Amino acid sequence: MENDVKAAEKVEEADRLLPPQSLPSNSDEEEPESESESEAAFESRDKIVIVDFESAGDPAAAPPFSWRKLWLFTGPGFLMSIAFLDPGNLEGDLQAGAIAGYSLLWLLMWATAMGLLIQMLSARVGVATGRHLAELCRDEYPTWARYLLWSMAELALIGADIQEVIGSAIAIQILSRGVLPLWAGVVITASDCFLFLFLENYGVRKLEAVFAVLIATMGLSFAWMFGETKPSGKELMIGILLPRLSSKTIRQAVGVVGCVIMPHNVFLHSALVQSRQIDPKRKSRVQEALNYYLIESSVALFISFMINLFVTTVFAKGFYGTEKANNIGLVNAGQYLQEKFGGGLLPILYIWGIGLLAAGQSSTITGTYAGQFIMGGFLNLRLKKWMRAVITRSCAIVPTMIVAIVFNTSEASLDVLNEWLNVLQSVQIPFALLPLLTLVSKEEVMGDFKIGPILQRIAWTVAALVMIINGYLLLDFFVSEVNGFMFGVTVCVWTTAYVAFIVYLISHSNFIPSPWSSSSSIELPKRVTVSNS
């Protein structure tokens, strides 16, 4: 009897420490709250129920590890990892390999580790609060800042989607032997929106299975290329274990790090983790979910690291130190591979095309997914999911179609466009990272799952490093590309406003005390304790 009383006290303590959650509705007065269910990341009937296979003696303690339960939690991390494998990342990989050889593999490894840290903070917010990042930003920031953050997130998503759709279109052009032009590939890729809607009706697990097949396709394709080209194992190990950086490879190094943090992916992961139904009132269940998500996200990003490594080493083997190294890009990479390594059982050009198609197709679908959460969360829209998906898709497809028609005949122009899109991604990174770090550090939002001071310093250091690196990329790009007085003045004005907003976001956080942080923050309600009596 005494043990039962102690266990009950521990559960009650766990309840008190957790962040606020919505209470179940038992009366007609609270019925309007149920209407907001359509705005949630996942409706209750769509969530995967986590079953206890092994019973724990202490209800306040986390249950023992279970392989079957890990399988139930497996999925969100792999969908998140696709952003590490999109066509923009593959282009960064091949350029790093061709220009820097094996020397930046160590940076690729550590950049992936930094990405894992950021993504786990995003998952932590989603699991501990039961709400995703865009929803929390809607409550945290004043109206003008909220709309500005939403605009930045949408711009980042459109920029990423253009790269992903163009990558898929290039792959379709390769696999059709040039019969289908770039714009036709864009139209075919745009249809993935309807595929996504079709799959979503069959449940989260079916959708995750499709992504697993696409990731496996990428892995097998690029592993085949790795086996066919036979990169140096010795140089590979030296590249991973021995940090090296020269003045000639700084731009590629910046690109490797910059491609890791995708703004829309930070928003996406905080929503994906809510596809599993756990008891948010029990601290042990929340901690258990975070532990399993850490394991599956680590495995997923290890696989993505290996795929990126395959691509980098293949192009290091084939083009490092050659005249083609500085001219290689996503558009001509397949042809260069074919000229260098030839056919074999299956021509390497088509292996590259299959892998690129899987990367582009999977990343465009996750982009549609992320767009729904971003739009619904920031704007609190009460639209059906299919309507949100169509709107999100249209915002990206229209500019992509224009790009495909205008740049269809010019490889050089596509490469320049891709550089501008990379700059656009770099510009948006602070507007995803800073709100995430602000929210995950606030006790009134996270409860007992607020990150501690050590992890907080590490996270802010990583964020600062990523922003400084991307700032260097922006400075280098604008110095080389900005010409003309009026254009220069416009860039200066825009840069001033941009820096001012970043300063505001930093000041709003708890990391640096400021009058802004106390006056602008919207206080969230404290947790309500429900009595059983």
C-alpha positions as CSV (number, residue, x, y, z in Angstrom):
1,M,0.0,0.0,0.0
2,E,2.8,2.4,0.8
3,N,4.5,1.7,-2.5
4,D,1.2,2.5,-4.3
5,V,1.0,5.8,-2.5
6,K,4.6,6.7,-3.4
7,A,4.0,5.8,-7.1
8,A,0.8,8.0,-7.1
9,E,2.8,10.9,-5.7
10,K,5.5,10.5,-8.4
11,V,2.9,10.5,-11.1
12,E,1.3,13.6,-9.6
13,E,4.7,15.3,-9.5
14,A,5.3,14.4,-13.1
15,D,1.9,16.0,-14.0
16,R,2.8,19.2,-12.2
17,L,6.2,19.5,-14.0
18,L,4.9,19.0,-17.5
19,P,4.0,21.9,-19.8
20,P,0.3,22.9,-20.4
21,Q,-1.8,20.5,-22.4
22,S,-5.4,20.8,-23.6
23,L,-7.9,19.2,-21.3
24,P,-10.4,16.6,-22.5
25,S,-13.8,18.1,-23.3
26,N,-16.8,16.6,-21.5
27,S,-19.3,19.5,-21.7
28,D,-21.1,21.3,-24.4
29,E,-19.4,24.6,-23.3
30,E,-16.0,23.3,-24.4
31,E,-17.2,21.9,-27.8
32,P,-15.7,24.8,-29.8
33,E,-12.2,23.6,-28.8
34,S,-12.8,20.4,-30.7
35,E,-13.2,22.3,-33.9
36,S,-9.5,23.2,-33.8
37,E,-8.7,19.5,-34.2
38,S,-8.6,20.0,-37.9
39,E,-5.7,22.5,-37.4
40,A,-3.7,20.0,-35.4
41,A,-0.6,18.3,-37.0
42,F,-2.4,15.0,-36.9
43,E,-6.0,14.2,-36.0
44,S,-6.5,11.7,-33.1
45,R,-7.8,8.9,-35.4
46,D,-4.6,9.2,-37.6
47,K,-2.1,8.8,-34.8
48,I,-0.3,5.6,-34.1
49,V,-1.1,4.3,-30.7
50,I,2.0,3.3,-28.7
51,V,1.3,0.1,-26.8
52,D,3.2,-1.0,-23.7
53,F,4.7,-4.4,-24.4
54,E,6.6,-4.7,-21.1
55,S,5.0,-3.3,-18.0
56,A,7.2,-1.2,-15.7
57,G,6.9,-1.7,-11.9
58,D,7.1,2.1,-11.2
59,P,4.5,4.0,-13.2
60,A,6.5,7.2,-12.9
61,A,9.7,5.6,-14.4
62,A,10.3,5.2,-18.1
63,P,9.4,1.7,-19.3
64,P,12.3,-0.6,-20.3
65,F,13.7,-0.5,-23.9
66,S,11.6,-2.5,-26.4
67,W,12.5,-3.2,-30.0
68,R,8.9,-3.5,-30.9
69,K,8.2,-0.1,-29.4
70,L,11.2,1.4,-31.3
71,W,9.6,0.1,-34.5
72,L,6.4,1.9,-33.6
73,F,8.3,5.2,-33.1
74,T,10.3,4.7,-36.3
75,G,9.3,7.0,-39.2
76,P,9.4,10.7,-38.4
77,G,13.2,10.8,-38.3
78,F,13.5,9.2,-41.7
79,L,11.0,11.7,-43.2
80,M,13.1,14.5,-41.6
81,S,16.3,13.0,-43.0
82,I,15.1,13.5,-46.6
83,A,16.0,17.2,-46.3
84,F,19.6,16.1,-45.9
85,L,19.4,14.3,-49.2
86,D,17.5,16.7,-51.5
87,P,19.0,17.7,-54.9
88,G,20.5,20.9,-53.4
89,N,22.5,18.8,-50.9
90,L,23.5,16.4,-53.7
91,E,24.8,19.3,-55.7
92,G,26.8,20.6,-52.7
93,D,28.2,17.1,-52.3
94,L,29.3,16.7,-55.9
95,Q,30.9,20.1,-56.0
96,A,32.7,19.5,-52.7
97,G,34.1,16.2,-54.0
98,A,35.1,17.6,-57.4
99,I,36.8,20.8,-56.0
100,A,38.0,19.7,-52.5
101,G,38.4,16.0,-53.1
102,Y,38.2,13.9,-49.9
103,S,39.3,16.8,-47.6
104,L,35.9,17.9,-46.4
105,L,34.5,14.6,-45.3
106,W,35.2,15.3,-41.7
107,L,33.1,18.5,-42.0
108,L,30.3,16.6,-43.6
109,M,30.3,14.2,-40.6
110,W,30.3,17.0,-38.0
111,A,27.7,19.1,-39.9
112,T,25.4,16.1,-39.9
113,A,25.9,15.8,-36.1
114,M,25.0,19.5,-35.7
115,G,21.9,18.9,-37.8
116,L,21.0,16.0,-35.5
117,L,21.2,18.3,-32.5
118,I,19.0,21.0,-34.1
119,Q,16.4,18.4,-35.2
120,M,16.2,16.8,-31.8
121,L,15.5,20.1,-30.2
122,S,12.7,20.5,-32.8
123,A,11.4,17.0,-31.8
124,R,11.6,17.9,-28.1
125,V,9.4,20.9,-28.6
126,G,6.8,18.9,-30.5
127,V,6.7,16.0,-28.0
128,A,6.8,18.0,-24.8
129,T,4.2,20.6,-25.8
130,G,1.9,18.6,-28.1
131,R,2.1,21.5,-30.6
132,H,4.5,22.2,-33.5
133,L,6.9,25.0,-33.9
134,A,4.7,27.2,-36.2
135,E,1.8,27.0,-33.7
136,L,4.0,28.0,-30.8
137,C,5.5,30.9,-32.7
138,R,2.0,32.2,-33.3
139,D,1.5,32.5,-29.6
140,E,5.0,33.6,-28.7
141,Y,5.5,36.6,-31.0
142,P,3.4,39.7,-31.7
143,T,1.4,39.9,-34.9
144,W,3.9,41.8,-37.0
145,A,6.8,39.4,-36.1
146,R,4.6,36.3,-36.5
147,Y,3.6,37.3,-40.1
148,L,7.2,38.2,-40.9
149,L,8.4,34.8,-39.6
150,W,5.7,33.1,-41.7
151,S,6.7,35.0,-44.8
152,M,10.3,34.0,-44.3
153,A,9.4,30.4,-43.8
154,E,7.3,30.4,-47.0
155,L,10.1,32.0,-49.0
156,A,12.5,29.4,-47.7
157,L,10.1,26.6,-48.6
158,I,9.5,27.9,-52.1
159,G,13.3,28.3,-52.7
160,A,13.9,24.7,-51.5
161,D,11.0,23.4,-53.6
162,I,12.3,25.0,-56.8
163,Q,15.6,23.2,-56.3
164,E,13.9,19.9,-55.5
165,V,11.4,20.1,-58.4
166,I,14.2,21.1,-60.9
167,G,16.3,18.2,-59.6
168,S,13.5,15.8,-60.3
169,A,12.9,17.3,-63.7
170,I,16.6,16.9,-64.6
171,A,16.4,13.3,-63.5
172,I,13.3,12.7,-65.7
173,Q,15.1,14.3,-68.6
174,I,18.1,12.0,-68.1
175,L,15.9,8.8,-67.8
176,S,13.9,9.8,-70.8
177,R,17.1,10.3,-72.8
178,G,16.3,13.9,-73.4
179,V,12.8,13.3,-74.9
180,L,11.0,15.2,-72.1
181,P,12.1,18.8,-71.7
182,L,12.7,20.4,-68.3
183,W,9.2,21.9,-68.1
184,A,7.6,18.6,-68.7
185,G,9.6,17.1,-65.8
186,V,8.3,19.9,-63.6
187,V,4.7,19.1,-64.6
188,I,5.2,15.4,-63.8
189,T,6.8,16.2,-60.5
190,A,4.0,18.6,-59.5
191,S,1.6,15.6,-59.6
192,D,3.3,14.3,-56.5
193,C,0.9,16.5,-54.5
194,F,-2.0,14.3,-55.5
195,L,0.1,11.2,-54.8
196,F,0.8,12.6,-51.4
197,L,-2.9,13.2,-50.8
198,F,-3.8,9.7,-52.0
199,L,-1.2,8.1,-49.6
200,E,-2.2,10.3,-46.7
201,N,-5.7,8.8,-46.8
202,Y,-4.3,5.4,-46.1
203,G,-2.5,6.4,-42.9
204,V,0.8,7.6,-41.7
205,R,2.5,4.2,-41.8
206,K,1.8,3.8,-45.6
207,L,3.3,7.2,-46.3
208,E,6.4,6.4,-44.2
209,A,6.8,3.1,-46.1
210,V,6.9,5.0,-49.4
211,F,9.6,7.3,-48.1
212,A,11.5,4.2,-46.9
213,V,11.4,2.8,-50.4
214,L,12.7,6.2,-51.9
215,I,15.5,6.4,-49.3
216,A,16.5,2.8,-50.1
217,T,16.5,3.6,-53.8
218,M,18.8,6.5,-53.2
219,G,21.1,4.4,-51.0
220,L,21.3,1.5,-53.5
221,S,21.8,3.8,-56.5
222,F,24.7,5.8,-54.9
223,A,26.2,2.8,-53.3
224,W,26.3,1.1,-56.7
225,M,28.0,4.2,-58.1
226,F,30.5,4.0,-55.2
227,G,31.2,0.4,-56.0
228,E,31.6,1.0,-59.7
229,T,34.0,3.9,-59.3
230,K,36.0,2.4,-56.4
231,P,37.2,5.6,-54.5
232,S,40.3,5.3,-52.4
233,G,39.5,3.8,-49.0
234,K,42.7,5.3,-47.5
235,E,41.9,8.8,-48.7
236,L,38.3,8.3,-47.5
237,M,39.4,7.5,-43.9
238,I,41.9,10.3,-43.8
239,G,39.2,12.7,-45.0
240,I,36.9,11.7,-42.2
241,L,39.4,11.5,-39.4
242,L,41.8,14.4,-40.3
243,P,40.3,17.9,-40.4
244,R,41.7,19.9,-43.3
245,L,40.7,23.2,-44.8
246,S,42.4,25.4,-47.3
247,S,41.7,28.9,-48.7
248,K,40.7,27.3,-52.0
249,T,37.9,25.1,-50.5
250,I,36.3,27.6,-48.0
251,R,33.3,28.2,-50.3
252,Q,32.7,24.4,-50.6
253,A,33.1,24.0,-46.8
254,V,30.5,26.7,-46.2
255,G,28.2,25.0,-48.7
256,V,28.5,21.7,-46.8
257,V,27.5,23.2,-43.5
258,G,24.9,25.5,-45.0
259,C,23.0,22.7,-46.7
260,V,22.5,20.8,-43.4
261,I,20.1,23.1,-41.7
262,M,17.0,23.5,-43.9
263,P,14.5,26.1,-42.3
264,H,11.4,24.2,-43.3
265,N,12.8,21.0,-41.9
266,V,13.0,22.5,-38.4
267,F,9.3,23.3,-38.6
268,L,8.5,19.9,-40.1
269,H,10.1,17.6,-37.5
270,S,8.3,19.3,-34.6
271,A,5.0,18.3,-36.3
272,L,6.0,14.8,-37.5
273,V,6.7,13.5,-34.0
274,Q,3.1,14.1,-33.1
275,S,2.0,11.3,-35.3
276,R,2.5,8.9,-32.3
277,Q,-0.1,9.0,-29.6
278,I,1.5,9.1,-26.2
279,D,0.2,10.2,-22.8
280,P,1.5,13.8,-22.6
281,K,0.5,14.0,-18.9
282,R,3.1,11.5,-17.9
283,K,6.7,12.7,-17.7
284,S,8.0,9.1,-18.2
285,R,6.1,8.7,-21.5
286,V,7.3,11.9,-22.9
287,Q,10.9,11.1,-21.9
288,E,10.5,7.6,-23.4
289,A,9.3,9.1,-26.7
290,L,12.3,11.5,-26.8
291,N,14.6,8.5,-26.2
292,Y,13.2,6.5,-29.1
293,Y,13.1,9.5,-31.4
294,L,16.8,10.1,-30.7
295,I,17.6,6.5,-31.7
296,E,15.6,6.5,-34.9
297,S,16.8,10.0,-35.9
298,S,20.4,9.1,-35.3
299,V,20.0,6.0,-37.5
300,A,18.2,8.0,-40.2
301,L,20.9,10.7,-40.3
302,F,23.7,8.1,-40.3
303,I,22.1,6.6,-43.5
304,S,21.9,10.1,-45.0
305,F,25.5,10.8,-44.1
306,M,26.6,7.6,-45.9
307,I,24.6,8.6,-49.0
308,N,26.2,12.0,-49.0
309,L,29.6,10.4,-48.5
310,F,29.0,8.1,-51.5
311,V,28.2,11.1,-53.7
312,T,31.1,13.2,-52.5
313,T,33.7,10.4,-52.9
314,V,32.5,9.4,-56.3
315,F,33.0,12.9,-57.7
316,A,36.3,13.2,-55.8
317,K,37.5,10.1,-57.5
318,G,36.4,11.2,-60.9
319,F,36.9,14.9,-61.1
320,Y,39.2,16.2,-58.3
321,G,42.1,18.0,-59.9
322,T,40.6,18.0,-63.4
323,E,39.6,20.9,-65.6
324,K,35.9,19.9,-65.3
325,A,35.9,20.3,-61.5
326,N,34.9,23.9,-61.5
327,N,32.2,23.5,-64.1
328,I,30.3,20.6,-62.7
329,G,26.8,21.0,-61.5
330,L,23.5,19.1,-61.1
331,V,22.6,19.6,-64.8
332,N,25.8,18.2,-66.4
333,A,26.9,15.8,-63.6
334,G,25.3,12.7,-65.1
335,Q,26.9,13.3,-68.5
336,Y,30.3,13.9,-67.0
337,L,30.0,10.6,-65.0
338,Q,29.1,8.8,-68.2
339,E,32.1,10.2,-70.0
340,K,34.4,9.4,-67.2
341,F,33.2,5.9,-66.1
342,G,31.2,4.6,-69.0
343,G,28.6,1.9,-69.0
344,G,29.0,-1.5,-67.3
345,L,25.9,-3.6,-66.6
346,L,23.8,-0.5,-66.1
347,P,25.2,2.9,-67.4
348,I,26.2,5.1,-64.5
349,L,24.3,8.0,-66.1
350,Y,21.0,6.1,-65.4
351,I,22.0,5.0,-61.9
352,W,22.7,8.7,-61.2
353,G,19.3,9.6,-62.7
354,I,17.4,7.1,-60.6
355,G,19.0,8.3,-57.4
356,L,18.4,11.9,-58.3
357,L,14.8,11.2,-59.1
358,A,14.3,9.5,-55.8
359,A,15.9,12.4,-54.0
360,G,13.8,15.0,-55.8
361,Q,10.5,13.2,-55.5
362,S,10.8,12.4,-51.8
363,S,12.0,16.0,-50.9
364,T,9.1,17.6,-52.9
365,I,6.5,15.5,-51.0
366,T,8.0,16.4,-47.6
367,G,8.1,20.0,-48.8
368,T,4.3,19.8,-49.4
369,Y,4.0,18.3,-45.9
370,A,6.0,21.0,-44.3
371,G,4.0,23.7,-46.1
372,Q,0.8,22.5,-44.6
373,F,2.1,22.8,-41.1
374,I,3.8,26.1,-41.6
375,M,0.7,27.7,-43.2
376,G,-1.8,26.2,-40.7
377,G,0.4,26.9,-37.7
378,F,1.3,30.5,-38.3
379,L,-2.1,31.6,-39.8
380,N,-4.3,29.3,-37.7
381,L,-6.2,28.5,-40.9
382,R,-9.2,26.2,-40.7
383,L,-8.8,24.6,-44.1
384,K,-9.0,20.9,-45.1
385,K,-5.6,19.3,-45.6
386,W,-6.1,18.7,-49.3
387,M,-6.8,22.4,-49.8
388,R,-3.7,23.4,-47.8
389,A,-1.6,21.0,-49.9
390,V,-2.9,22.3,-53.2
391,I,-2.2,25.9,-52.1
392,T,1.3,25.1,-50.8
393,R,2.0,23.2,-54.0
394,S,0.8,26.0,-56.3
395,C,3.0,28.6,-54.5
396,A,6.1,26.5,-55.5
397,I,5.1,25.1,-58.9
398,V,4.2,28.4,-60.5
399,P,7.7,30.0,-60.0
400,T,9.3,26.7,-60.8
401,M,7.5,26.4,-64.1
402,I,8.7,29.9,-65.0
403,V,12.2,28.9,-64.1
404,A,12.0,25.7,-66.2
405,I,10.8,27.6,-69.3
406,V,13.3,30.5,-69.0
407,F,16.4,28.5,-68.1
408,N,15.6,25.3,-70.1
409,T,18.4,25.8,-72.6
410,S,21.1,27.2,-70.4
411,E,23.1,25.1,-68.0
412,A,25.1,28.1,-66.8
413,S,22.0,30.1,-66.0
414,L,20.6,27.2,-64.0
415,D,23.8,27.0,-61.9
416,V,23.6,30.8,-61.2
417,L,19.9,30.4,-60.2
418,N,20.9,27.6,-57.9
419,E,23.5,29.8,-56.2
420,W,20.8,32.5,-55.6
421,L,18.5,29.8,-54.2
422,N,21.2,28.6,-51.8
423,V,21.6,32.3,-50.7
424,L,17.9,32.4,-50.1
425,Q,18.0,29.3,-47.9
426,S,21.0,30.8,-46.0
427,V,19.1,34.0,-45.4
428,Q,16.2,32.2,-43.8
429,I,18.1,30.0,-41.4
430,P,18.0,32.4,-38.4
431,F,14.2,32.7,-38.7
432,A,13.8,29.0,-37.9
433,L,16.7,28.5,-35.5
434,L,16.2,31.5,-33.2
435,P,12.5,30.9,-32.5
436,L,13.3,27.2,-31.8
437,L,16.1,28.0,-29.3
438,T,13.9,30.6,-27.7
439,L,11.0,28.3,-27.1
440,V,13.0,25.2,-26.1
441,S,14.6,27.3,-23.4
442,K,11.4,28.6,-21.8
443,E,10.1,26.8,-18.8
444,E,6.5,28.1,-19.2
445,V,6.5,26.5,-22.7
446,M,8.5,23.3,-22.0
447,G,7.9,22.7,-18.3
448,D,10.4,20.1,-17.0
449,F,11.7,19.5,-20.5
450,K,13.3,22.9,-20.9
451,I,16.9,22.4,-21.9
452,G,19.6,22.9,-19.3
453,P,22.2,25.6,-19.3
454,I,24.9,23.4,-20.8
455,L,22.8,22.1,-23.7
456,Q,21.5,25.7,-24.1
457,R,25.0,27.0,-24.6
458,I,25.9,24.2,-27.0
459,A,22.8,24.8,-29.0
460,W,23.4,28.6,-29.2
461,T,27.0,28.0,-30.2
462,V,26.0,25.6,-33.0
463,A,23.3,28.2,-34.1
464,A,25.8,31.0,-34.0
465,L,28.3,28.9,-36.0
466,V,25.8,28.1,-38.7
467,M,24.7,31.7,-39.0
468,I,28.2,33.0,-39.1
469,I,29.1,30.5,-41.8
470,N,26.1,31.4,-43.8
471,G,26.8,35.1,-43.2
472,Y,30.2,34.5,-44.8
473,L,28.5,32.8,-47.8
474,L,26.2,35.8,-48.2
475,L,29.0,38.3,-48.0
476,D,31.1,36.4,-50.5
477,F,28.2,36.1,-52.9
478,F,27.2,39.7,-52.7
479,V,30.7,41.0,-53.1
480,S,31.0,39.0,-56.3
481,E,27.5,39.5,-57.7
482,V,26.3,43.0,-56.6
483,N,27.0,45.6,-59.2
484,G,25.5,49.0,-59.7
485,F,24.7,51.9,-57.3
486,M,21.0,51.4,-57.0
487,F,21.3,47.6,-56.5
488,G,24.0,48.2,-53.9
489,V,21.8,50.7,-52.0
490,T,18.8,48.3,-52.1
491,V,21.0,45.5,-50.7
492,C,22.3,47.7,-47.9
493,V,18.8,48.8,-46.9
494,W,17.5,45.2,-47.0
495,T,20.5,44.0,-45.0
496,T,19.9,46.6,-42.3
497,A,16.3,45.5,-41.9
498,Y,17.4,41.9,-41.9
499,V,20.0,42.3,-39.2
500,A,17.6,44.4,-37.1
501,F,15.0,41.6,-37.1
502,I,17.6,39.0,-36.1
503,V,18.7,41.3,-33.2
504,Y,15.0,41.5,-32.2
505,L,14.7,37.7,-32.2
506,I,17.8,37.2,-30.2
507,S,16.7,39.9,-27.7
508,H,13.3,38.2,-27.4
509,S,15.0,35.0,-26.2
510,N,15.9,34.1,-22.7
511,F,19.5,33.7,-23.6
512,I,20.3,37.4,-23.6
513,P,18.2,39.5,-21.2
514,S,16.5,42.5,-22.7
515,P,13.5,44.8,-22.2
516,W,12.1,43.4,-25.5
517,S,12.0,39.9,-24.1
518,S,9.9,40.9,-21.1
519,S,7.4,43.1,-22.9
520,S,6.9,41.3,-26.2
521,S,6.6,37.7,-25.0
522,I,3.1,36.3,-24.7
523,E,2.7,34.5,-21.5
524,L,1.3,31.0,-21.9
525,P,-1.1,29.5,-19.3
526,K,0.3,27.4,-16.5
527,R,-0.7,23.7,-16.4
528,V,-4.0,23.0,-14.8
529,T,-4.2,20.1,-12.4
530,V,-7.3,17.9,-12.8
531,S,-8.7,16.3,-9.8
532,N,-10.2,12.8,-9.9
533,S,-12.8,13.7,-7.3
